[in-house]
């Protein structure tokens, strides 16, 4: 068991990160996982639990927190009538299928491969958030048919491989097809629930050799508890802010921050 001199600062850090993740979930619809996965990775590594399966624990724990965060955020947005339930229902089945496939794949990959995937995809998301334009359009309505049949599982699949709630892929997809940003953020919080719930069930049955205390399968309930306590408080704050301000400037700043996080993850892969 780690010494208190190491454990207490890390708990304090996870509380701050959890609060930040909750605000992001409500404000930008990104589910918080884009921050939590690297935070868990560095925290568990500092505690001495680095292993070829560490990223699975980070993904599983992040997705477990997203169930709670996304439900809280979805409820807050729904009270304001901002959730596009038709989109959520139409894309939901495919997203769940993709998420289940993602769990099967993620549990078979080594940590370093998942780090590389997180770094590469995180870089793309960061570039879009930093430099994407709100007037970019691929269409005026959300697509159906073949595009939805392919696109929805891809969102679920990639989200699980990154341990995120779907907003990082879902919000750009919706805005590119004419959904107003506030409604896209609100609807993306629903993506988080339907991605995280089946994924966490799968991660609970993952076979992990080296894991921190309070870990079941690939879900660490210690980190989960600390983060959820904070996100339950701060997710509604983010949702309230999203309806009162233009999140575009903050989105760009966060995009640059995410690029730095992704680069650091890739650096660890290259010099591992």
ABEGO torsion letter per residue (X at the ends): XBBAAAAAAAAAAAAAAAAAAAAAAAAAGAGGAAAAAAAAAAAAAAAGABBAAAAAAAAAAAAAAAAAAAAAAAAAAAAAGABBAAAAAAAAAAAAAAAAAAAAAAAABBAAAAAAAAAAAAAAAAAAAAABBAABBABABBBBEAAAAAAAAAAAAAAAAAGBAGAAAAAAAAAAAGBBAAAAAAAAAAAAAAAAAAAAAAAAABBBABBBBGBBEABBAAAAAAAAAAAAAAAAAAAAAAAABBAAAAAAAAAAAAAAAAAAAAAAAAAX
